Amino acid sequence: MKSHMNTAFEYIDDAQTDICTGCGIATEKTTGPVHRYLVSSPGCWAMFGDVLAREYENYEYMSVHALTVDAYALQHPGSENLQTINSAHAHLASLYSYFRLGKPTSELPKVKQDVTRLKSQFEWLTPPEDITGITVADILKADTASQHRAVVLEWANYVFDEWKDHHKAIATLLSA
């Protein structure tokens, strides 16, 4: 019987394990809600909910909330459909604005709103094949708000870099 190492848990028996198709983390097999078009396992989606709860409950964590949402959405993009196409452009434009244009996180929701006005120009952005280096499970390991912010920044930067093949297309959209 094979086992996987999970960043949030100890070894988990395969018979009781779900592997998230988006980020590759192993969680205990469970039934539960998932996002309607982002693709994740129920356990991964629950972890993301735990991260969001942490951010909503404490303003010291909330400063990186936009990056948390962008990183998770781009790490779990889903299949080729209109919602996924719109989501990928909005979240990638947000990360591009933060990492390349120096926009503060407080302006990222407006970036997403503005870029979606150009959705008639959106095309399918093929997601990276393997985007499993840093995950939502790593965020949950942070013990302090400072650690949380640092790991979210690292995660968002990692996800953004993995989508590098589409940076030029996003830069063109943002300059429109």
C-alpha positions as CSV (number, residue, x, y, z in Angstrom):
1,M,0.0,0.0,0.0
2,K,1.5,3.3,-1.2
3,S,1.6,6.5,0.9
4,H,2.0,10.1,0.0
5,M,3.7,12.8,2.1
6,N,1.4,15.8,2.6
7,T,2.8,19.2,3.6
8,A,0.0,19.6,6.1
9,F,-0.3,16.1,7.5
10,E,1.9,13.1,8.2
11,Y,1.8,10.1,5.9
12,I,-1.7,9.3,4.6
13,D,-2.8,5.9,3.4
14,D,-3.8,6.0,-0.4
15,A,-7.1,4.3,0.3
16,Q,-8.0,7.3,2.5
17,T,-6.3,10.0,0.4
18,D,-7.5,12.6,-2.1
19,I,-4.8,14.2,-4.2
20,C,-5.8,17.7,-5.4
21,T,-5.6,17.9,-9.2
22,G,-4.8,21.6,-9.0
23,C,-1.9,21.7,-6.5
24,G,-1.1,18.1,-5.8
25,I,-1.6,18.2,-2.0
26,A,-2.8,15.0,-0.3
27,T,-5.6,15.3,2.2
28,E,-7.8,12.8,4.0
29,K,-10.5,11.6,1.7
30,T,-13.7,13.5,2.5
31,T,-16.9,14.6,0.9
32,G,-17.6,18.2,1.0
33,P,-18.1,21.3,-1.1
34,V,-15.7,22.5,-3.8
35,H,-15.7,25.6,-6.0
36,R,-18.1,25.4,-9.0
37,Y,-15.5,25.9,-11.7
38,L,-12.1,25.9,-10.0
39,V,-10.8,22.4,-9.7
40,S,-9.7,21.1,-6.3
41,S,-10.3,18.3,-3.9
42,P,-12.7,18.9,-1.1
43,G,-9.9,18.7,1.4
44,C,-7.9,21.4,-0.5
45,W,-11.0,23.6,-0.8
46,A,-11.5,23.3,3.0
47,M,-7.9,24.3,3.7
48,F,-8.4,27.3,1.4
49,G,-11.5,28.2,3.5
50,D,-9.4,27.9,6.7
51,V,-6.9,30.4,5.2
52,L,-9.6,32.8,4.2
53,A,-11.1,32.6,7.7
54,R,-7.7,33.4,9.2
55,E,-7.5,36.5,6.9
56,Y,-11.1,37.7,7.6
57,E,-10.7,37.2,11.3
58,N,-7.5,39.2,11.8
59,Y,-6.7,42.4,9.9
60,E,-2.9,41.6,10.2
61,Y,-3.5,38.7,7.9
62,M,-5.9,40.4,5.6
63,S,-3.3,42.7,3.9
64,V,-2.4,39.8,1.5
65,H,-5.9,38.6,0.9
66,A,-6.1,39.6,-2.8
67,L,-2.8,37.7,-3.4
68,T,-4.2,34.6,-1.6
69,V,-7.3,34.5,-3.8
70,D,-5.3,35.1,-7.0
71,A,-2.7,32.4,-6.2
72,Y,-5.4,29.8,-5.3
73,A,-7.5,30.6,-8.4
74,L,-4.5,30.3,-10.7
75,Q,-3.3,27.1,-9.1
76,H,-6.7,25.5,-9.5
77,P,-7.9,27.0,-12.9
78,G,-10.3,24.4,-14.0
79,S,-11.2,23.4,-17.6
80,E,-11.5,25.5,-20.7
81,N,-14.8,27.4,-20.3
82,L,-15.9,31.0,-20.2
83,Q,-15.7,31.4,-16.4
84,T,-12.2,29.9,-16.2
85,I,-11.0,32.1,-19.1
86,N,-12.4,35.2,-17.3
87,S,-11.0,34.1,-14.0
88,A,-7.5,33.3,-15.3
89,H,-7.2,36.7,-17.0
90,A,-8.5,38.7,-13.9
91,H,-6.3,36.9,-11.4
92,L,-3.2,36.9,-13.6
93,A,-3.7,40.6,-14.3
94,S,-3.9,41.2,-10.6
95,L,-0.7,39.4,-9.9
96,Y,1.0,41.1,-12.9
97,S,-0.1,44.5,-11.5
98,Y,1.3,43.7,-8.1
99,F,4.6,42.1,-9.1
100,R,5.4,44.0,-12.3
101,L,3.6,47.3,-12.0
102,G,4.0,47.8,-8.2
103,K,0.3,48.2,-7.5
104,P,-0.5,47.9,-3.8
105,T,-2.8,45.0,-2.8
106,S,-5.5,47.5,-2.0
107,E,-5.8,48.3,-5.7
108,L,-5.9,44.7,-6.9
109,P,-9.7,44.2,-6.7
110,K,-10.1,47.3,-9.0
111,V,-7.5,45.8,-11.4
112,K,-9.6,42.7,-11.7
113,Q,-12.8,44.7,-12.2
114,D,-11.2,46.9,-14.9
115,V,-9.6,44.0,-16.8
116,T,-12.9,42.1,-17.0
117,R,-14.3,44.9,-19.0
118,L,-12.0,43.7,-21.8
119,K,-13.3,40.1,-21.7
120,S,-14.3,40.2,-25.3
121,Q,-10.5,40.1,-26.0
122,F,-9.8,37.1,-23.7
123,E,-8.7,33.8,-25.0
124,W,-7.9,30.5,-23.3
125,L,-4.6,30.7,-21.4
126,T,-3.2,27.2,-21.1
127,P,-2.3,26.6,-17.5
128,P,1.1,25.5,-16.4
129,E,1.4,21.7,-16.3
130,D,2.9,21.4,-12.8
131,I,2.2,24.1,-10.3
132,T,2.7,22.2,-7.1
133,G,5.7,23.8,-5.5
134,I,3.9,25.9,-2.8
135,T,0.3,25.3,-1.8
136,V,-2.4,26.4,0.5
137,A,-1.2,23.8,3.0
138,D,2.1,25.8,3.3
139,I,0.1,28.9,4.2
140,L,-1.6,27.1,7.1
141,K,1.8,26.3,8.6
142,A,2.4,30.0,9.3
143,D,2.2,30.7,13.1
144,T,2.1,34.5,12.9
145,A,0.7,37.2,10.7
146,S,4.1,38.1,9.6
147,Q,4.9,34.5,8.5
148,H,1.5,34.2,6.9
149,R,2.1,37.4,4.8
150,A,5.6,36.2,3.8
151,V,4.4,32.7,2.7
152,V,1.5,34.2,0.8
153,L,3.8,36.5,-1.0
154,E,6.1,33.6,-1.9
155,W,3.2,31.5,-3.0
156,A,1.7,34.3,-5.2
157,N,5.1,35.0,-6.7
158,Y,5.6,31.3,-7.4
159,V,2.2,31.0,-9.1
160,F,2.8,34.2,-11.1
161,D,6.1,32.9,-12.3
162,E,4.6,29.6,-13.3
163,W,2.2,31.5,-15.6
164,K,5.1,33.3,-17.3
165,D,4.1,32.2,-20.8
166,H,1.1,34.5,-20.6
167,H,2.7,37.6,-19.0
168,K,3.0,39.3,-22.4
169,A,-0.6,38.8,-23.2
170,I,-1.6,40.2,-19.8
171,A,0.7,43.2,-20.2
172,T,-1.0,44.0,-23.5
173,L,-4.4,43.8,-22.0
174,L,-3.5,46.0,-19.1
175,S,-2.1,48.6,-21.5
176,A,-5.3,48.7,-23.5
